[in-house]
């Protein structure tokens, strides 16, 4: 059996349940994910995503920076540049076609607070009730 250099308690990023994970780390890599029986809300249990869904961390295809399509090609961009472009495009769509031409889709990987802010952005900033959540798909 592999011995961990360290075990780090963390919170599963996949949904709002907030299961506690024990990340077994060796040579700076997570090689096993477990859960403690004395820690809630999961008390030793993990679903398949929480227990096995961590190999994306070092996947070579993982996006590590925003990409903007220019002349048909995706190019790396800064967060300020990407968020500025999204804000400009949302503003122009709203001006041309009205707020209901825009819909926002939230994620179970966000916190409750982030999802709350998303519906505030939809309703109070953009002016649409077109807001939904991936858990309903
Ligand atoms: S282990 Fe499964 S149920 Fe628990 S937080 Fe992660 S995705 Fe949600």
Backbone and ligand atoms as CSV (ligand in chain L), in Angstrom:
chain,resi,resn,atom,element,x,y,z
A,1,UNK,N,N,0.838,-1.189,0.000
A,1,UNK,CA,C,0.000,0.000,0.000
A,1,UNK,C,C,0.877,1.245,0.000
A,2,UNK,N,N,0.495,2.220,-0.837
A,2,UNK,CA,C,1.246,3.472,-0.920
A,2,UNK,C,C,1.014,4.294,0.342
A,3,UNK,N,N,2.087,4.838,0.888
A,3,UNK,CA,C,1.973,5.725,2.048
A,3,UNK,C,C,1.949,7.177,1.577
A,4,UNK,N,N,1.005,7.931,2.083
A,4,UNK,CA,C,0.901,9.344,1.711
A,4,UNK,C,C,1.985,10.159,2.398
A,5,UNK,N,N,2.509,11.163,1.686
A,5,UNK,CA,C,3.378,12.155,2.325
A,5,UNK,C,C,2.558,13.001,3.285
A,6,UNK,N,N,1.337,13.288,2.850
A,6,UNK,CA,C,0.443,14.090,3.682
A,6,UNK,C,C,-1.003,13.798,3.283
A,7,UNK,N,N,-1.914,14.016,4.201
A,7,UNK,CA,C,-3.347,13.897,3.927
A,7,UNK,C,C,-3.966,15.253,4.238
A,8,UNK,N,N,-4.645,15.807,3.242
A,8,UNK,CA,C,-5.200,17.150,3.378
A,8,UNK,C,C,-6.714,17.076,3.363
A,9,UNK,N,N,-7.343,17.620,4.372
A,9,UNK,CA,C,-8.808,17.709,4.412
A,9,UNK,C,C,-9.249,18.847,3.494
A,10,UNK,N,N,-10.225,18.573,2.623
A,10,UNK,CA,C,-10.716,19.600,1.705
A,10,UNK,C,C,-12.213,19.400,1.500
A,11,UNK,N,N,-12.815,20.270,0.728
A,11,UNK,CA,C,-14.240,20.199,0.433
A,11,UNK,C,C,-14.424,19.858,-1.031
A,12,UNK,N,N,-15.267,18.885,-1.319
A,12,UNK,CA,C,-15.502,18.476,-2.697
A,12,UNK,C,C,-16.036,19.653,-3.512
A,13,UNK,N,N,-15.477,19.865,-4.713
A,13,UNK,CA,C,-15.898,21.019,-5.510
A,13,UNK,C,C,-17.075,20.739,-6.436
A,14,UNK,N,N,-17.641,19.531,-6.410
A,14,UNK,CA,C,-18.589,19.171,-7.470
A,14,UNK,C,C,-20.024,19.590,-7.220
A,15,UNK,N,N,-20.448,19.706,-5.973
A,15,UNK,CA,C,-21.839,20.140,-5.768
A,15,UNK,C,C,-21.982,20.803,-4.412
A,16,UNK,N,N,-23.165,21.309,-4.145
A,16,UNK,CA,C,-23.395,22.103,-2.956
A,16,UNK,C,C,-23.530,21.306,-1.676
A,17,UNK,N,N,-23.469,19.978,-1.724
A,17,UNK,CA,C,-23.539,19.185,-0.495
A,17,UNK,C,C,-22.352,19.501,0.409
A,18,UNK,N,N,-21.190,19.726,-0.226
A,18,UNK,CA,C,-20.014,20.106,0.557
A,18,UNK,C,C,-19.359,18.960,1.300
A,19,UNK,N,N,-19.339,17.764,0.706
A,19,UNK,CA,C,-18.701,16.615,1.357
A,19,UNK,C,C,-17.236,16.920,1.677
A,20,UNK,N,N,-16.797,16.403,2.814
A,20,UNK,CA,C,-15.403,16.572,3.230
A,20,UNK,C,C,-14.566,15.430,2.655
A,21,UNK,N,N,-13.467,15.803,2.019
A,21,UNK,CA,C,-12.563,14.840,1.389
A,21,UNK,C,C,-11.264,14.769,2.179
A,22,UNK,N,N,-10.642,13.608,2.176
A,22,UNK,CA,C,-9.261,13.484,2.634
A,22,UNK,C,C,-8.409,13.184,1.406
A,23,UNK,N,N,-7.609,14.150,1.017
A,23,UNK,CA,C,-6.767,14.017,-0.175
A,23,UNK,C,C,-5.436,13.395,0.241
A,24,UNK,N,N,-5.165,12.198,-0.260
A,24,UNK,CA,C,-3.909,11.507,0.038
A,24,UNK,C,C,-2.899,11.935,-1.022
A,25,UNK,N,N,-1.834,12.584,-0.587
A,25,UNK,CA,C,-0.889,13.209,-1.509
A,25,UNK,C,C,0.492,12.592,-1.347
A,26,UNK,N,N,1.063,12.255,-2.476
A,26,UNK,CA,C,2.453,11.760,-2.483
A,26,UNK,C,C,3.159,12.371,-3.693
A,27,UNK,N,N,4.374,12.824,-3.490
A,27,UNK,CA,C,5.139,13.487,-4.553
A,27,UNK,C,C,4.319,14.595,-5.195
A,28,UNK,N,N,3.575,15.324,-4.388
A,28,UNK,CA,C,2.793,16.478,-4.829
A,28,UNK,C,C,1.630,16.114,-5.748
A,29,UNK,N,N,1.202,14.857,-5.753
A,29,UNK,CA,C,0.062,14.415,-6.556
A,29,UNK,C,C,-0.981,13.766,-5.651
A,30,UNK,N,N,-2.258,13.991,-5.969
A,30,UNK,CA,C,-3.332,13.295,-5.269
A,30,UNK,C,C,-3.448,11.908,-5.882
A,31,UNK,N,N,-3.200,10.863,-5.096
A,31,UNK,CA,C,-3.298,9.520,-5.657
A,31,UNK,C,C,-4.496,8.764,-5.108
A,32,UNK,N,N,-5.168,9.300,-4.088
A,32,UNK,CA,C,-6.339,8.642,-3.521
A,32,UNK,C,C,-7.181,9.685,-2.824
A,33,UNK,N,N,-8.497,9.484,-2.896
A,33,UNK,CA,C,-9.407,10.375,-2.174
A,33,UNK,C,C,-10.253,9.523,-1.245
A,34,UNK,N,N,-10.257,9.857,0.012
A,34,UNK,CA,C,-11.076,9.162,0.995
A,34,UNK,C,C,-11.930,10.163,1.748
A,35,UNK,N,N,-12.634,9.645,2.750
A,35,UNK,CA,C,-13.478,10.515,3.572
A,35,UNK,C,C,-13.491,9.975,4.987
A,36,UNK,N,N,-13.444,10.871,5.933
A,36,UNK,CA,C,-13.412,10.487,7.338
A,36,UNK,C,C,-14.833,10.184,7.839
A,37,UNK,N,N,-14.946,9.124,8.649
A,37,UNK,CA,C,-16.253,8.768,9.200
A,37,UNK,C,C,-16.710,9.731,10.291
A,38,UNK,N,N,-15.793,10.571,10.779
A,38,UNK,CA,C,-16.184,11.482,11.860
A,38,UNK,C,C,-16.395,12.907,11.372
A,39,UNK,N,N,-16.539,13.091,10.051
A,39,UNK,CA,C,-16.683,14.443,9.527
A,39,UNK,C,C,-17.899,14.526,8.604
A,40,UNK,N,N,-18.805,15.427,8.925
A,40,UNK,CA,C,-19.998,15.617,8.111
A,40,UNK,C,C,-19.787,16.638,7.029
A,41,UNK,N,N,-20.724,16.710,6.082
A,41,UNK,CA,C,-22.034,16.076,6.084
A,41,UNK,C,C,-22.039,14.650,5.546
A,42,UNK,N,N,-20.906,14.159,5.064
A,42,UNK,CA,C,-20.921,12.862,4.368
A,42,UNK,C,C,-20.524,11.681,5.258
A,43,UNK,N,N,-19.831,11.920,6.352
A,43,UNK,CA,C,-19.473,10.866,7.320
A,43,UNK,C,C,-18.944,9.593,6.647
A,44,UNK,N,N,-17.881,9.754,5.866
A,44,UNK,CA,C,-17.201,8.609,5.266
A,44,UNK,C,C,-17.675,8.249,3.869
A,45,UNK,N,N,-18.780,8.785,3.457
A,45,UNK,CA,C,-19.328,8.440,2.137
A,45,UNK,C,C,-18.948,9.499,1.112
A,46,UNK,N,N,-18.760,9.031,-0.121
A,46,UNK,CA,C,-18.547,9.942,-1.243
A,46,UNK,C,C,-19.233,9.354,-2.462
A,47,UNK,N,N,-19.807,10.198,-3.290
A,47,UNK,CA,C,-20.337,9.691,-4.560
A,47,UNK,C,C,-19.163,9.495,-5.520
A,48,UNK,N,N,-19.463,8.961,-6.707
A,48,UNK,CA,C,-18.398,8.607,-7.650
A,48,UNK,C,C,-17.609,9.827,-8.111
A,49,UNK,N,N,-18.283,10.977,-8.212
A,49,UNK,CA,C,-17.561,12.183,-8.645
A,49,UNK,C,C,-16.559,12.614,-7.576
A,50,UNK,N,N,-17.022,12.645,-6.341
A,50,UNK,CA,C,-16.146,13.084,-5.266
A,50,UNK,C,C,-14.978,12.149,-5.038
A,51,UNK,N,N,-15.210,10.846,-5.206
A,51,UNK,CA,C,-14.137,9.897,-4.911
A,51,UNK,C,C,-13.153,9.733,-6.070
A,52,UNK,N,N,-13.668,9.776,-7.294
A,52,UNK,CA,C,-12.792,9.439,-8.431
A,52,UNK,C,C,-12.596,10.564,-9.450
A,53,UNK,N,N,-13.301,11.668,-9.291
A,53,UNK,CA,C,-13.283,12.685,-10.346
A,53,UNK,C,C,-12.218,13.747,-10.195
A,54,UNK,N,N,-10.969,13.353,-9.963
A,54,UNK,CA,C,-9.935,14.360,-9.723
A,54,UNK,C,C,-8.767,14.282,-10.696
A,55,UNK,N,N,-8.858,13.404,-11.690
A,55,UNK,CA,C,-7.724,13.289,-12.608
A,55,UNK,C,C,-7.636,14.473,-13.571
A,56,UNK,N,N,-8.691,15.322,-13.614
A,56,UNK,CA,C,-8.622,16.505,-14.470
A,56,UNK,C,C,-7.567,17.500,-13.979
A,57,UNK,N,N,-7.165,17.374,-12.714
A,57,UNK,CA,C,-6.264,18.372,-12.143
A,57,UNK,C,C,-4.985,18.539,-12.955
A,58,UNK,N,N,-4.463,17.437,-13.489
A,58,UNK,CA,C,-3.196,17.512,-14.235
A,58,UNK,C,C,-3.386,17.135,-15.691
A,59,UNK,N,N,-4.646,17.142,-16.167
A,59,UNK,CA,C,-4.872,16.757,-17.557
A,59,UNK,C,C,-4.277,17.819,-18.493
A,60,UNK,N,N,-3.564,17.384,-19.535
A,60,UNK,CA,C,-2.922,18.368,-20.416
A,60,UNK,C,C,-3.916,19.242,-21.175
A,61,UNK,N,N,-5.178,18.793,-21.316
A,61,UNK,CA,C,-6.169,19.603,-22.024
A,61,UNK,C,C,-6.884,20.601,-21.111
A,62,UNK,N,N,-6.550,20.579,-19.831
A,62,UNK,CA,C,-7.236,21.483,-18.907
A,62,UNK,C,C,-6.958,22.942,-19.274
A,63,UNK,N,N,-8.037,23.737,-19.305
A,63,UNK,CA,C,-7.876,25.159,-19.584
A,63,UNK,C,C,-7.318,25.839,-18.345
A,64,UNK,N,N,-6.270,26.617,-18.516
A,64,UNK,CA,C,-5.652,27.317,-17.397
A,64,UNK,C,C,-5.712,28.833,-17.567
A,65,UNK,N,N,-6.258,29.278,-18.695
A,65,UNK,CA,C,-6.406,30.708,-18.942
A,65,UNK,C,C,-7.611,30.892,-19.854
A,66,UNK,N,N,-8.289,32.034,-19.797
A,66,UNK,CA,C,-9.403,32.253,-20.739
A,66,UNK,C,C,-8.901,32.232,-22.183
A,67,UNK,N,N,-9.804,31.857,-23.080
A,67,UNK,CA,C,-9.489,31.861,-24.507
A,67,UNK,C,C,-10.489,32.757,-25.229
A,68,UNK,N,N,-10.017,33.546,-26.164
A,68,UNK,CA,C,-10.874,34.395,-26.992
A,68,UNK,C,C,-10.657,33.997,-28.446
A,69,UNK,N,N,-11.781,33.828,-29.169
A,69,UNK,CA,C,-11.672,33.459,-30.582
A,69,UNK,C,C,-11.378,34.707,-31.408
A,70,UNK,N,N,-10.246,34.687,-32.109
A,70,UNK,CA,C,-9.866,35.788,-32.987
A,70,UNK,C,C,-9.531,35.205,-34.349
A,71,UNK,N,N,-10.185,35.738,-35.376
A,71,UNK,CA,C,-9.970,35.242,-36.741
A,71,UNK,C,C,-10.099,33.727,-36.821
A,72,UNK,N,N,-11.077,33.192,-36.107
A,72,UNK,CA,C,-11.354,31.769,-36.177
A,72,UNK,C,C,-10.481,30.895,-35.299
A,73,UNK,N,N,-9.575,31.499,-34.517
A,73,UNK,CA,C,-8.678,30.708,-33.667
A,73,UNK,C,C,-8.809,31.144,-32.209
A,74,UNK,N,N,-8.808,30.174,-31.315
A,74,UNK,CA,C,-8.844,30.481,-29.884
A,74,UNK,C,C,-7.450,30.877,-29.417
A,75,UNK,N,N,-7.374,32.052,-28.785
A,75,UNK,CA,C,-6.082,32.551,-28.307
A,75,UNK,C,C,-6.160,32.856,-26.814
A,76,UNK,N,N,-5.101,32.593,-26.067
A,76,UNK,CA,C,-5.095,32.910,-24.636
A,76,UNK,C,C,-5.316,34.404,-24.398
A,77,UNK,N,N,-6.036,34.702,-23.322
A,77,UNK,CA,C,-6.321,36.095,-22.975
A,77,UNK,C,C,-6.270,36.237,-21.459
A,78,UNK,N,N,-6.164,37.482,-21.024
A,78,UNK,CA,C,-6.212,37.727,-19.572
A,78,UNK,C,C,-7.671,37.667,-19.107
A,79,UNK,N,N,-7.851,37.494,-17.795
A,79,UNK,CA,C,-9.216,37.491,-17.251
A,79,UNK,C,C,-9.887,38.833,-17.486
A,80,UNK,N,N,-9.148,39.943,-17.313
A,80,UNK,CA,C,-9.752,41.266,-17.537
A,80,UNK,C,C,-10.236,41.392,-18.973
A,81,UNK,N,N,-9.426,40.919,-19.914
A,81,UNK,CA,C,-9.790,40.995,-21.329
A,81,UNK,C,C,-11.023,40.135,-21.617
A,82,UNK,N,N,-11.041,38.926,-21.099
A,82,UNK,CA,C,-12.155,38.006,-21.366
A,82,UNK,C,C,-13.452,38.508,-20.717
A,83,UNK,N,N,-13.369,38.933,-19.462
A,83,UNK,CA,C,-14.573,39.417,-18.783
A,83,UNK,C,C,-15.069,40.716,-19.419
A,84,UNK,N,N,-14.142,41.569,-19.865
A,84,UNK,CA,C,-14.542,42.797,-20.569
A,84,UNK,C,C,-15.280,42.487,-21.855
A,85,UNK,N,N,-14.800,41.482,-22.590
A,85,UNK,CA,C,-15.459,41.084,-23.832
A,85,UNK,C,C,-16.862,40.548,-23.557
A,86,UNK,N,N,-16.987,39.688,-22.535
A,86,UNK,CA,C,-18.307,39.149,-22.191
A,86,UNK,C,C,-19.261,40.273,-21.792
A,87,UNK,N,N,-18.792,41.211,-20.981
A,87,UNK,CA,C,-19.643,42.336,-20.556
A,87,UNK,C,C,-20.073,43.173,-21.760
A,88,UNK,N,N,-19.138,43.437,-22.670
A,88,UNK,CA,C,-19.479,44.225,-23.875
A,88,UNK,C,C,-20.507,43.505,-24.727
A,89,UNK,N,N,-20.334,42.196,-24.903
A,89,UNK,CA,C,-21.257,41.423,-25.746
A,89,UNK,C,C,-22.646,41.340,-25.101
A,90,UNK,N,N,-22.700,41.131,-23.790
A,90,UNK,CA,C,-24.004,41.099,-23.114
A,90,UNK,C,C,-24.699,42.450,-23.238
A,91,UNK,N,N,-23.948,43.536,-23.082
A,91,UNK,CA,C,-24.542,44.871,-23.189
A,91,UNK,C,C,-25.062,45.115,-24.596
A,92,UNK,N,N,-24.329,44.693,-25.608
A,92,UNK,CA,C,-24.784,44.947,-26.986
A,92,UNK,C,C,-25.980,44.064,-27.334
A,93,UNK,N,N,-26.018,42.830,-26.869
A,93,UNK,CA,C,-27.185,41.965,-27.128
A,93,UNK,C,C,-28.414,42.549,-26.440
A,94,UNK,N,N,-28.235,43.000,-25.208
A,94,UNK,CA,C,-29.354,43.604,-24.458
A,94,UNK,C,C,-29.862,44.849,-25.172
A,95,UNK,N,N,-28.948,45.702,-25.676
A,95,UNK,CA,C,-29.360,46.931,-26.354
A,95,UNK,C,C,-30.070,46.623,-27.668
A,96,UNK,N,N,-29.597,45.621,-28.386
A,96,UNK,CA,C,-30.168,45.304,-29.706
A,96,UNK,C,C,-31.469,44.516,-29.605
A,97,UNK,N,N,-31.535,43.545,-28.672
A,97,UNK,CA,C,-32.651,42.585,-28.687
A,97,UNK,C,C,-33.435,42.520,-27.381
A,98,UNK,N,N,-33.046,43.280,-26.392
A,98,UNK,CA,C,-33.758,43.270,-25.113
A,98,UNK,C,C,-33.171,42.250,-24.148
A,99,UNK,N,N,-33.470,42.409,-22.850
A,99,UNK,CA,C,-32.862,41.537,-21.831
A,99,UNK,C,C,-33.272,40.081,-21.960
A,100,UNK,N,N,-34.474,39.799,-22.478
A,100,UNK,CA,C,-34.887,38.391,-22.571
A,100,UNK,C,C,-34.204,37.638,-23.705
A,101,UNK,N,N,-33.347,38.309,-24.446
A,101,UNK,CA,C,-32.519,37.604,-25.439
A,101,UNK,C,C,-31.323,36.932,-24.762
A,102,UNK,N,N,-31.177,37.166,-23.467
A,102,UNK,CA,C,-30.040,36.620,-22.711
A,102,UNK,C,C,-30.569,35.618,-21.685
A,103,UNK,N,N,-29.855,34.517,-21.504
A,103,UNK,CA,C,-30.175,33.544,-20.458
A,103,UNK,C,C,-28.879,33.172,-19.741
A,104,UNK,N,N,-28.987,32.952,-18.451
A,104,UNK,CA,C,-27.820,32.564,-17.657
A,104,UNK,C,C,-28.050,31.180,-17.081
A,105,UNK,N,N,-26.998,30.366,-17.085
A,105,UNK,CA,C,-27.061,29.010,-16.553
A,105,UNK,C,C,-26.033,28.881,-15.435
A,106,UNK,N,N,-26.510,28.605,-14.230
A,106,UNK,CA,C,-25.620,28.470,-13.078
A,106,UNK,C,C,-25.082,27.045,-12.983
A,107,UNK,N,N,-24.192,26.851,-12.017
A,107,UNK,CA,C,-23.507,25.570,-11.898
A,107,UNK,C,C,-23.571,25.037,-10.480
A,108,UNK,N,N,-23.731,23.722,-10.378
A,108,UNK,CA,C,-23.680,23.075,-9.070
A,108,UNK,C,C,-22.269,23.128,-8.481
A,109,UNK,N,N,-21.280,23.460,-9.296
A,109,UNK,CA,C,-19.917,23.565,-8.780
A,109,UNK,C,C,-19.665,24.909,-8.113
A,110,UNK,N,N,-20.639,25.828,-8.234
A,110,UNK,CA,C,-20.512,27.107,-7.544
A,110,UNK,C,C,-21.106,26.994,-6.142
A,111,UNK,N,N,-20.746,27.918,-5.291
A,111,UNK,CA,C,-21.343,27.959,-3.965
A,111,UNK,C,C,-22.761,28.519,-4.056
A,112,UNK,N,N,-23.539,28.322,-2.992
A,112,UNK,CA,C,-24.875,28.916,-2.943
A,112,UNK,C,C,-24.794,30.426,-3.120
A,113,UNK,N,N,-23.776,31.035,-2.514
A,113,UNK,CA,C,-23.639,32.483,-2.601
A,113,UNK,C,C,-23.363,32.925,-4.029
A,114,UNK,N,N,-22.517,32.163,-4.753
A,114,UNK,CA,C,-22.225,32.519,-6.150
A,114,UNK,C,C,-23.471,32.369,-7.014
A,115,UNK,N,N,-24.250,31.309,-6.778
A,115,UNK,CA,C,-25.483,31.131,-7.541
A,115,UNK,C,C,-26.498,32.223,-7.200
A,116,UNK,N,N,-26.542,32.639,-5.950
A,116,UNK,CA,C,-27.422,33.747,-5.560
A,116,UNK,C,C,-27.028,35.017,-6.321
A,117,UNK,N,N,-25.719,35.293,-6.369
A,117,UNK,CA,C,-25.258,36.487,-7.083
A,117,UNK,C,C,-25.572,36.399,-8.574
A,118,UNK,N,N,-25.537,35.196,-9.134
A,118,UNK,CA,C,-25.845,35.029,-10.557
A,118,UNK,C,C,-27.287,35.423,-10.847
A,119,UNK,N,N,-28.234,35.017,-9.970
A,119,UNK,CA,C,-29.616,35.399,-10.232
A,119,UNK,C,C,-29.822,36.898,-10.002
A,120,UNK,N,N,-29.039,37.495,-9.102
A,120,UNK,CA,C,-29.092,38.952,-8.943
A,120,UNK,C,C,-28.604,39.637,-10.214
A,121,UNK,N,N,-27.518,39.105,-10.793
A,121,UNK,CA,C,-27.004,39.655,-12.052
A,121,UNK,C,C,-28.070,39.554,-13.142
A,122,UNK,N,N,-28.742,38.385,-13.230
A,122,UNK,CA,C,-29.761,38.200,-14.262
A,122,UNK,C,C,-30.918,39.171,-14.067
A,123,UNK,N,N,-31.466,39.183,-12.869
A,123,UNK,CA,C,-32.716,39.922,-12.644
A,123,UNK,C,C,-32.498,41.425,-12.496
A,124,UNK,N,N,-31.478,41.832,-11.729
A,124,UNK,CA,C,-31.353,43.247,-11.401
A,124,UNK,C,C,-30.409,44.004,-12.340
A,125,UNK,N,N,-29.419,43.325,-12.895
A,125,UNK,CA,C,-28.478,44.031,-13.776
A,125,UNK,C,C,-28.914,43.883,-15.230
A,126,UNK,N,N,-29.151,42.631,-15.658
A,126,UNK,CA,C,-29.515,42.409,-17.058
A,126,UNK,C,C,-31.007,42.667,-17.272
A,127,UNK,N,N,-31.849,42.275,-16.295
A,127,UNK,CA,C,-33.280,42.531,-16.402
A,127,UNK,C,C,-34.076,41.382,-16.979
A,128,UNK,N,N,-33.607,40.153,-16.774
A,128,UNK,CA,C,-34.327,38.984,-17.280
A,128,UNK,C,C,-34.521,37.958,-16.156
A,129,UNK,N,N,-35.583,37.181,-16.280
A,129,UNK,CA,C,-35.774,36.050,-15.356
A,129,UNK,C,C,-35.269,34.750,-16.001
A,130,UNK,N,N,-34.563,34.860,-17.108
A,130,UNK,CA,C,-34.007,33.680,-17.775
A,130,UNK,C,C,-32.763,33.205,-17.022
A,131,UNK,N,N,-33.005,32.519,-15.922
A,131,UNK,CA,C,-31.907,32.029,-15.096
A,131,UNK,C,C,-32.252,30.605,-14.687
A,132,UNK,N,N,-31.320,29.688,-14.864
A,132,UNK,CA,C,-31.585,28.302,-14.506
A,132,UNK,C,C,-30.298,27.683,-13.959
A,133,UNK,N,N,-30.373,26.411,-13.638
A,133,UNK,CA,C,-29.296,25.738,-12.917
A,133,UNK,C,C,-29.067,24.364,-13.533
A,134,UNK,N,N,-27.833,23.950,-13.620
A,134,UNK,CA,C,-27.527,22.692,-14.297
A,134,UNK,C,C,-28.156,21.496,-13.605
A,135,UNK,N,N,-28.488,21.590,-12.324
A,135,UNK,CA,C,-29.088,20.462,-11.617
A,135,UNK,C,C,-30.467,20.118,-12.168
A,136,UNK,N,N,-31.105,21.033,-12.910
A,136,UNK,CA,C,-32.431,20.771,-13.468
A,136,UNK,C,C,-32.351,20.182,-14.861
A,137,UNK,N,N,-31.158,20.032,-15.439
A,137,UNK,CA,C,-31.043,19.541,-16.819
A,137,UNK,C,C,-31.165,18.029,-16.858
L,1,LIG,S1,S,-18.921,13.771,-3.092
L,1,LIG,FE1,FE,-20.690,13.841,-4.487
L,1,LIG,S2,S,-22.425,14.441,-3.162
L,1,LIG,FE2,FE,-20.524,14.960,-2.053
L,1,LIG,S3,S,-20.095,17.123,-2.554
L,1,LIG,FE3,FE,-18.977,15.826,-4.011
L,1,LIG,S4,S,-20.356,15.628,-5.785
L,1,LIG,FE4,FE,-21.593,16.355,-4.070
